[in-house]
Amino acid sequence: MTEQEIEEQPYGWVIVAIATIFLALGFGSNVTVPILVKPFEQEFGWNRAAISMAYTALTIGAAAGGLFWGTLSDKIGAKHIATFGIVMLSGALMLIGQQDQLWAIYLLYFVIGGFGFACLFTPLLALTGLWFSRRKGLALGIVTAGGAIGQGVMPVLFQMMISMSSWQDALFYLGLGYLIIMIPMVFFLRAPPVLVDSSEIVGQSDSNLWGLPHRITIPWLAFAGIFCCICMAVPIVHLVPLAVGLSMSPETAASLMFTLMVSGTFGRLFFGSLADRIGGLYTYLAASLMQTVMVFWFSQTDSLFLLHIISAVFGFGFSGVMTSLLICGREAAPIRIAGFTASVVSGTAWIGMGIGSYQGGYFFDLTGNYAWSYGNAAIAGMINLVIVVSLIWFRRSRAGSLDSGQFQPAK
């Protein structure tokens, strides 16, 4: 059975709905770190580089855990892995509120990334991609839009919870709410018919939609992902602290993240649909270009109106980057390693997120402003663009070689 022979089933949209909610909550847990920057500074006196390391610990966990859980999902499916991840994610959130030592907070955010979020992210994205062929870009766009919704709504909701009680209580009730919402839904996850009915055939095939060796193209995509996510991590982690540093209230600062992620929700739908028309790689290039052009300007204004405009445009572009990168991985790899491929591509991207988050805090502590932090993000974005353009050139030149009969496509 080849990619083109997959028949899309209506139940695939149930999988999309569940995966969208799970990613909204999963990504929402990740952006608790930016909201905790100010409370941690005030209560413990920790600097921003040290606090930002909590997000770096999460991304290291997400990178390492994603590789393991994504690969395992190719063998045992997503349901059991997701159930384990929900329990670990919820429990870690509740425990963070009981800590007053940085090392313990780092450890718990590592658990959130490696044993919670990673159990949801790569297995569910791989599962969603396997339910669709003709409309996989739209399906993955919807699911990843859930991540943008979570990243937009959670800062506002979490800040409100802190304002009404304390950051400790807010974390406890957040974790408890996650457990109550997600556990009943996990029982509706189901393997796609192509894996149930044709696992032996699928397991023997190396065919992919690019017709190129995935052992070359997947590492290439993963390398690009590092730099694209160094670029995007700085606003995600440091936009709220930047705005608070401009004498805005925490609620106003959180509204910028809300604007960024609401725009990102539409961006992921747009770029997901665009990928179905022009392919994932060209879509990834377009989204990366928008992200790179906008990122530096966050540090160049103190106008709330302009920051909302920059947030909206950046959010629309950045959201399409990760969606398109995952679609590229789905196109470039055979079905039999869909989970492994998603984990490799997203894992290296999470490494980039960790680097971007830490360097953002480090250069702020060093200089007292965010100009270098956001400038380095723009440089990383440019490197990503060079890598993507090189991959496009490779694909086109290899296609020319195939047409002339010099090479044979992967079977």
N, C-alpha and C positions, 0 to 999 in steps of 0.2 A: 504494500500500500504506500503510495507517495503522498506528498503534501497536497497535491491537487485533488486526490481522491477522498479526502476527508469530507464527510457530509456533516454540516453544522446542524446541531439539534437545539430545539427550543430551551431545553433545560440548561443550556450553556448560559443563558441570561440570568438564571437563578444563581449560578456560580459567580457571575459578574457582580450581582447585587451583594452577595455575602462577602466576596473578596474586597469590594469597594468599602463596605462598612469596616471590615477588619483593618484595611490599610489606613482608613481615616483615623481609627483609634490608635493603631500602631505608630503612625507618623505623629499623631498628637502627643503621644508619650515622649517622643524624642525632643519636642520643642518645649518641654517643661524646663529644660536647662536655661534658655535665655531669660525666662521669667524669674528663675531663682537667682540670677546674677546679683540683683540689687539686695534681696533679703540676705543672701550669704555675705555680701560685702558689709552690710550694716550689722549683722549679728555676730559674725566670726572674724571680720577684718581681712578676709582672703582677697587676693588680687584677681584681676579678670583672667589672666593667663592660667592661674591655678584652677579657677572655677570652670573655664572653658575646657580644661582637661577632662571634665566629666563627660562632655559631649564626645571628645576624642576617644575616651574609653568605650563609650557606646558604639562608636563607629568601628573601632577595632574588633569589638565583639560581633557587630553585624557582619563585618567582612569575613572573619574566621568562621563564625557560626553559619553564615549564609552558604559558604562553600560546602560545609558538612551536611546541613539540612537540605539544601537544594539537591545535592547528589543522592541523599537518602530518599528523598521524595520520588526519584526516578524508580526506586525499588519498592517502596511500601506505600506510596501515595501521600497526599497532603493532610488527610483528616487527622490521623494520630499525631502527626508532627504539630499541627496547628493547636490541637487540644493541649499538648504539653506546653507550647509557647504561651498560650493564654494564661495558664496557671503561673508560669514563671514571671511573665510580664506584670500581671496583677500583684503578685506577692512582692516583687521587687519595689514597685511603686509604693506600696503600703509601708515597706521597711525603710525607705529613704527618709521618711519623715521622723524616724526615731534616731537618726545619726547626727553626730556633731564632729566627726572626724572625716577629713577629706578622703583618706584611703578607703574608708568604708563606703562613701558615696561613689567613688570611682568604681569600686567592686560591684556595687549594685547597678550602676549604669552599664557596666560591662555585661552583667547578667541580662539586663533589659535588651541590650543589643544582640548578644550571642545566643541566648536561650529563650528570648521572648520575641522580639521583633523579627529576627532572622527566621524563626519558625513560621512566621506569617508571610513575610515579604517574598522571598524567592519561591517557596513551594506554591503559593497561591497565584503568583504571576505565571509560573510555568504551567500550572493547572489550567488557568484561564486561556493561555495561548493554545493549549492542546484541544480545547473545545471549539476553536474557530480556525478557519482557513481564509475565506474571502474577506471576512470582516474582523480579522484579528487586531488590526490597528485601532479600530473603533472600540473594540472590547477592552483592549489593554489601556486605551486612552481613558475610558470610563473608570477602570479600576485604579489607575494611577491618579486620576482626578480625586479619588477618595483621599489619597495622601495629601493633596493640596487642601482639600476641605478640612481635614484634621489639623494640618499645620496652621490654617487660618483661624479656625474656630477655637482650638484649644488654648492659645495664648490669652484670648479674651475671657474664655470661660474659667481658665485656671487663675487668672488675675482676679476675677470676681470672687472666686472661692477663697483665695488668700485674703482679700479685703474683708470678707464676711467673717473669717475666723483666724486662721494662721496658715503658714505654708505647710506645717506638719499635718494639720487636720485635712488640708486640701489634698495632699498626696494620698493620705489614707483613704478618703472617700472616692478619690479618682480611681485608685486600684480596685476598690470594692465594686464600683460601678462597671468597670471593664469586665470583671468576672461575671457579673449578673447578665450583662448584655450579650457577651460573646459565646459563653458555653452552650446555651440552647441552639445557637445557629450553626455550630460546627457539625452537628449531626446531619445537616443537609448537604455537606460536601460529598461529591461523587466523582469517580474516575470517568474520563470521557470514553465513549464507545470505541474509538480507534485503539485505545490501549486494552480495553476489555476483550475485544473481538480479534485483534490482529497483533498481539504483543510479540509473537515470534517473528513475524515479517518485519515489523517496525524495528525490533531489536537488531536485525541484521543489516539495516539500510544506513548508508552514509549520505543519502541524497539530501540536498537542501536547496532553498530557493535562489541562492546566489550562484550555485554551480561551481563553487570554488572550495578548495580544501579548508575545512573549518579549523584545522590546526594552525593555519596561518592567520585567518581573518579574526578569530575570536581573541587571541592575544593582542592583536592590533586594536580591536575595539576596547579591550580592557585597559590598554595603555592610554587611549584617549580619555576614557572615563575618569582616570585619576585627575587629570588636569581640568576637565569640565567641572568636577565636583569641588576642587580647590576653589574655583571661581564662585560657584553657587553657595558654598558653605558660609562665606563671610557675611552676606546679608541675612541668611537664615538664623545664624547664631548671634550676630552682633548688630542687627538693625534695631532691636528694642533697646539694648544698652546705649547705642549711638543716640537715639532719640531722647532717652532719659538724660544723657549728658548734655543735651541741648535745652535742658530745663523743661521738658515736656513731662506731664504726669505719666505714671506707669500705664494707665488706661489708654491715654492718647498714643503712647508708644506702641502698645499692643494693637491698636487700630491700624497701624501701618502694616504690621504683619498680616492682619486680616485682609487688608486691601491687596497685598502681594499674593496671598494664597487664593482669594476669590478670583482674581484675575488668572491665577494659575490653573484653577479648575476649568475655566473656559479654554485656556491654552492647551491643556492636555487633551481635551475633546477635539480641539481644532487640529493639533498636530497628529493625534492618533488617526483621525479621518484622512488627513493629508497623506500620511504614510501609506494608506491603502491605495492612493492614487499615484504617487511618485516614488514610493519605496522609502524604507526607513532611513537609509543613509543620507539622502538629500534632505529629508526632513530634519534629521539630526544636525546637519550643517546649518540650516536656516535658523533653527532654535538656538544653537550655540552662538551664532553671530549676534542675535538679538541680546542674549544674555551678556556677552562680552562687551558689546558697545555700551550697555547701560550701567554696569556694575560700579565703575569708578565714581559716577556722579552722586552716589549716596553720600559720599564724604565731602561734597563740594557745595552744599547748601544747608541753611538752617530754617528754610521755609517749609512749614508743614504741608502746604498745598503742593509744592514741587516734590517733596518726599513722597506724597501719595501718588503723584503722576509717575515718578521714577519707579516706585514700588509696583504699580500696575503694569507698566511696560516690561520691567524686568521679570515680574511674576509670570506674565504671559509667555516670555521666551524661555525662562529657566524650566518651567513646568514641562515644556515640550522636549527638553534635552533628555531627561531620564526616560520618559515614555519612548522616545525615538531610539535611544540606545538599547532599551530592552527589546524593541521591535527588531532592531538590527540583529541582535543576538538570536532572536527567534527565526529570522530569515536565513541567517548564515549557518545555523547548526542543524543537524539531523534531529528528528523527533525523539529518538531514543535517548538523547542526552539533553533534553530541554531543561530539566531542572538544574543539571550541572552547569549548563551554559549561562542560565539566568544568575546562578550563584557566583560564577567567575566574573561576569560583567558587573554585577551589582557589588560584589565584594571589593573589587579594585576601586569602584566608585566610592564606596564607603571609606576606603583608605584616604582618598582625596578629600572627602568631607572632614575627616579627622585632622588632616594636615591644614586644611583651610581654616577650620575652627581655631586651632591652636595658634597659628601664625597671626590670625586676627587679634586675639587677646595679647599675644606676645608683643607685637609692634605697637599696640595701644599703650601697654605698660611702659614700653621703651620711649615713646615719643609724646605721649599725652594726648594724641588724637588718632583718628582712624584713616588718615590719608595713605600711609604706607600699607595698611592692612587691605584696603580696597584697591590700591594700586597693584599690589601683588596678585590680587584676585583677577584683575584685568589681564595681567601678563600671563597667568595660567590659562585664561580663556583663549588668548592668542595662540599659545602652544597647542591647545586642543584643536583649534581651527586648522593649524598646519598639519597635524596628524590626520585629521578627517579628510582634508583635501588630498593628502598623499594616498589615503586608502581609496578614495574615489578614482584617482589616477590609476592605481593598481588594478582596480576592478575593470576599468575601461580598457586598459592595455591588455589585460588578460583575456577580456572578451574578444578583442581584436585577434589575439593569438589563437583563440578557440575557433573563430570564424575562418582563419586561414589553415586550420588543421594541425597546428603545432602542439597543442595541448588537448587533453581530454578532460571534461568536467568530472567532478567527484560523483561517484555513483552511490 
